[in-house]
């Protein structure tokens, strides 16, 4: 519901929380759950995991429009998309075994001070602070490389020049090698494209020196219809990636096995090539934060500036450090 609500453009941006106050009251009275600046205490930490998208051609404005905390979706005019469903279907859940699993963050303290009486504040706060026991680490992000069309990537992996379309025999050979790679690396079923670079390098090693054998397939295509193997999979994956890049603009940076999705393009530009703090929340998701400018020097008080996701694969659990932080 919140995702659909944030797609709307209000006349007064500061009314984001008051406009749904009556609905929030009804939900609170029915469930007994505590309302916290647009989120619910029962699943507050999971509720922090959302992405922000510009609701207009201009960038999101995050100037504390509703006097809310940086960790609330109501903090800016952006559209939001929560990651609840992604958490549920992710194979890297906190209950699965393996070095990728990190313990969930724990909410130690919650301070919510409304701006006045409930009928006046309507969800708005003068102070909203979370204290979380979690794991933290520093990463450095860079602009992702150009996303080449599948035919370009396959042609490069197979050691041939791409002149028009690729013959279906090339795709068949690519799919055979792709299956060998996935079998030898224990990858089955779930694919997220996070290992495309290493996979293509592996394939290139096995086709090195045999590029001449595929040159006759580099011009034009045979009339092979109904192909439903690697070609279809790679093109669908490419389309989804391109759609995501267009939707998210230039606010995503890559850092090895981390995808850093900043709240605004300006933040991504500021932190490109610079250190940013990751706070683990659950599964493969967590928050990007920066020190709160209004906090005392040396305090562990932060503000949210984005969200990160860990791609499939180990990221070195020894690099995470336990930390108790406050979020405003």
C-alpha positions in Angstrom: 0.0 0.0 0.0 2.8 2.4 0.9 4.5 1.7 -2.4 1.3 2.8 -4.3 0.9 5.7 -2.0 4.4 7.1 -2.6 3.7 7.2 -6.4 1.2 10.0 -5.8 2.2 13.6 -5.8 0.8 15.5 -2.9 0.1 19.3 -3.0 1.9 19.7 0.3 4.8 17.3 0.6 4.8 17.6 4.4 1.4 15.9 4.5 2.8 12.5 3.6 2.2 11.1 7.1 -0.9 13.2 8.1 -2.7 12.1 4.9 -2.7 8.4 6.1 -3.0 9.0 9.8 -6.6 7.8 10.1 -5.7 4.6 8.3 -2.7 4.1 10.5 -4.8 4.6 13.7 -7.3 2.0 12.5 -4.5 -0.5 11.8 -2.9 0.2 15.2 -6.2 -0.3 17.1 -6.7 -3.6 15.2 -3.3 -5.1 15.7 -1.9 -3.3 18.8 1.3 -2.6 16.9 3.2 0.6 17.6 3.4 3.2 14.8 6.8 4.6 14.2 7.1 7.4 11.6 5.3 5.4 8.9 6.7 2.0 9.9 5.6 -0.6 12.5 7.6 -1.6 15.5 6.9 -5.4 15.0 8.9 -5.5 11.8 10.7 -2.2 12.0 14.1 -3.4 10.9 12.7 -5.2 7.9 10.7 -2.0 7.1 14.0 -0.1 6.8 14.9 -2.1 3.7 13.4 -0.1 0.8 14.8 1.6 -2.3 14.0 5.1 -3.2 13.1 6.2 -6.8 12.5 9.7 -8.1 8.7 10.3 -8.4 9.3 13.1 -10.9 11.9 13.9 -13.6 13.8 15.8 -11.0 15.8 14.1 -8.2 14.2 13.1 -4.9 14.2 15.9 -2.3 15.3 14.6 1.1 15.1 17.7 3.2 13.1 16.2 6.1 9.8 17.3 4.7 7.7 15.7 7.4 10.3 16.3 10.2 10.7 12.5 10.1 13.9 10.4 10.5 16.1 9.6 7.6 15.3 5.9 8.0 11.6 6.5 7.2 10.1 6.2 3.7 8.2 9.5 4.5 11.5 11.4 4.8 11.5 12.4 1.1 9.2 12.8 -1.9 10.6 9.7 -3.5 8.7 6.6 -4.6 9.8 3.5 -2.5 9.9 -0.2 -3.1 10.3 -2.5 -0.1 12.4 -5.6 -0.2 10.2 -7.9 1.9 9.4 -10.2 -1.0 13.1 -10.4 -2.0 14.0 -11.3 1.6 11.4 -14.2 1.6 12.6 -15.7 -1.7 16.3 -15.1 -1.2 18.4 -18.3 -0.9 20.7 -16.4 1.5 18.2 -16.2 4.3 19.5 -16.0 7.9 18.4 -19.5 8.6 20.5 -21.1 5.9 23.9 -22.5 6.5 27.2 -21.2 5.0 29.7 -18.4 5.4 27.3 -15.9 3.7 25.0 -16.0 6.7 25.2 -13.2 9.1 23.0 -12.8 12.3 20.1 -10.5 12.0 20.4 -7.0 13.4 18.6 -6.5 16.7 16.6 -3.4 17.8 17.9 -2.4 21.3 16.1 0.9 21.8 13.4 3.0 20.1 12.8 6.6 20.9 9.7 8.3 19.2 8.8 11.8 20.3 5.7 13.2 18.5 5.5 16.9 17.6 2.5 17.3 19.9 -0.7 15.5 20.7 -1.7 12.6 18.4 -4.4 14.6 16.8 -1.9 17.4 16.0 1.2 15.4 15.1 -0.5 12.8 13.0 2.6 10.6 12.9 5.1 13.4 12.6 8.0 13.5 15.1 10.4 15.9 16.7 12.7 13.1 17.6 12.9 9.5 16.2 15.9 7.4 16.9 16.8 3.7 16.7 19.6 1.9 18.5 20.6 -1.2 16.7 23.1 -4.0 17.5 24.5 -5.1 14.2 27.5 -5.8 12.0 29.3 -3.0 10.1 32.0 -2.8 7.4 33.4 -0.3 5.0 33.2 -0.6 1.2 34.1 1.5 -1.8 31.8 1.7 -4.8 32.4 2.5 -8.4 30.1 3.1 -11.4 29.1 -0.2 -13.0 30.6 -0.9 -16.4 28.4 -0.7 -19.5 26.0 -3.6 -19.7 26.7 -5.2 -23.1 24.1 -6.9 -25.1 24.1 -10.8 -24.6 25.4 -11.3 -28.2 28.4 -9.1 -27.5 29.2 -10.9 -24.3 28.8 -14.4 -25.8 30.8 -13.4 -28.9 33.6 -12.2 -26.6 33.5 -15.3 -24.5 33.6 -17.6 -27.5 36.5 -15.7 -29.1 34.7 -14.5 -32.3 33.9 -11.1 -33.8 30.3 -10.1 -33.7 29.0 -9.1 -37.2 25.3 -9.1 -37.0 23.6 -11.9 -35.2 25.1 -15.1 -33.9 24.4 -18.6 -35.3 22.3 -20.8 -33.0 25.3 -23.3 -32.9 27.3 -20.7 -31.1 24.5 -20.3 -28.5 24.3 -24.1 -28.1 28.0 -24.3 -27.5 27.8 -21.4 -25.1 24.9 -23.1 -23.2 26.9 -26.3 -22.9 29.9 -24.5 -21.4 27.6 -22.5 -19.2 26.1 -25.7 -17.8 29.5 -27.1 -17.2 30.5 -23.9 -15.3 27.4 -24.0 -13.1 27.8 -27.7 -12.4 31.5 -27.3 -11.5 30.8 -24.3 -9.3 27.7 -25.7 -7.5 25.3 -23.2 -9.0 21.8 -24.7 -9.5 18.5 -23.1 -10.3 18.6 -19.6 -8.9 20.5 -17.1 -11.1 21.0 -13.4 -10.4 23.7 -12.6 -12.9 26.2 -11.7 -10.2 28.8 -14.2 -11.5 28.5 -13.3 -15.2 32.0 -11.9 -15.3 33.8 -14.9 -13.8 31.6 -17.3 -15.8 32.5 -15.6 -19.1 36.2 -15.6 -18.2 35.9 -19.4 -17.4 34.3 -20.0 -20.8 36.9 -17.9 -22.6 39.7 -20.0 -21.2 38.0 -23.1 -22.6 37.5 -21.6 -26.1 40.8 -19.9 -26.3 42.6 -20.9 -29.5 39.4 -22.2 -31.1 38.0 -18.8 -32.1 38.7 -19.6 -35.8 36.2 -22.5 -35.6 33.4 -20.1 -34.9 34.3 -17.4 -37.5 32.0 -18.8 -40.0 29.1 -18.2 -37.6 30.0 -14.5 -37.0 28.0 -13.2 -40.0 24.2 -13.4 -40.0 22.1 -16.0 -38.4 20.6 -19.3 -39.5 16.8 -19.4 -39.5 16.5 -21.3 -36.2 13.3 -20.4 -34.5 11.9 -21.2 -31.1 15.3 -21.1 -29.3 14.5 -21.4 -25.6 18.0 -22.0 -24.1 20.9 -19.7 -23.2 19.9 -17.1 -25.8 16.5 -16.5 -24.2 17.9 -16.5 -20.7 20.7 -14.1 -21.4 18.5 -11.7 -23.3 15.8 -11.7 -20.6 18.4 -11.1 -18.0 19.9 -8.2 -20.0 16.4 -6.6 -20.5 15.8 -6.7 -16.7 19.1 -5.1 -16.0 18.6 -2.4 -18.5 15.1 -1.7 -17.1 16.6 -1.4 -13.6 19.3 0.9 -14.8 16.8 3.2 -16.5 14.5 3.2 -13.5 17.2 3.8 -10.9 19.2 6.3 -12.9 22.8 6.8 -11.9 22.5 6.2 -8.2 23.8 2.7 -8.1 27.5 1.8 -7.5 29.2 -1.6 -7.5 31.7 -2.8 -4.9 32.8 -6.3 -5.6 29.9 -8.5 -4.4 28.0 -5.5 -3.1 25.5 -3.4 -5.0 25.2 0.1 -3.4 21.8 1.7 -4.1 22.0 5.3 -2.8 18.9 7.3 -2.1 19.8 10.0 -4.7 22.1 10.5 -7.6 23.8 13.2 -5.7 24.8 10.9 -2.9 26.1 8.3 -5.4 28.2 11.0 -7.1 29.6 12.1 -3.7 30.6 8.6 -2.6 31.9 7.2 -5.9 35.4 6.0 -5.1 35.1 6.8 -1.4 34.4 4.8 1.7 30.9 4.2 2.9 29.6 2.4 5.9 27.3 -0.7 5.5 25.1 -1.8 8.4 23.8 -5.4 8.1 20.1 -5.8 8.7 18.9 -9.2 7.4 19.8 -11.8 4.8 21.8 -10.1 2.1 20.4 -6.7 2.7 21.4 -3.7 4.8 21.7 0.1 5.0 24.2 2.6 3.7 24.8 5.2 6.3 26.9 8.3 7.0 27.7 10.0 10.4 25.0 12.4 11.5 26.2 15.9 11.1 24.3 17.1 14.2 25.7 14.4 16.5 28.7 14.8 18.9 32.1 14.1 17.4 33.0 10.4 17.8 29.5 9.2 18.5 28.1 6.2 16.7 25.1 8.2 15.4 24.3 7.8 11.7 21.8 8.8 9.0 20.5 6.6 6.2 21.8 7.4 2.7 20.8 4.2 0.9 20.5 0.4 0.8 22.9 -2.3 -0.2 22.5 -5.9 -1.3 25.1 -8.6 -1.2 25.3 -10.6 -4.5 25.5 -14.4 -4.5 28.9 -15.6 -3.2 31.0 -15.2 -0.1 32.1 -11.7 0.8 34.5 -12.4 3.7 32.6 -12.6 7.0 35.7 -11.7 8.9 35.5 -8.1 7.5 32.3 -7.4 9.5 32.7 -5.9 12.9 30.0 -5.9 15.7 28.7 -2.4 16.5 25.9 -0.7 18.3 24.7 2.4 16.4 22.0 5.0 16.6 20.0 5.9 13.5 18.2 9.3 13.2 
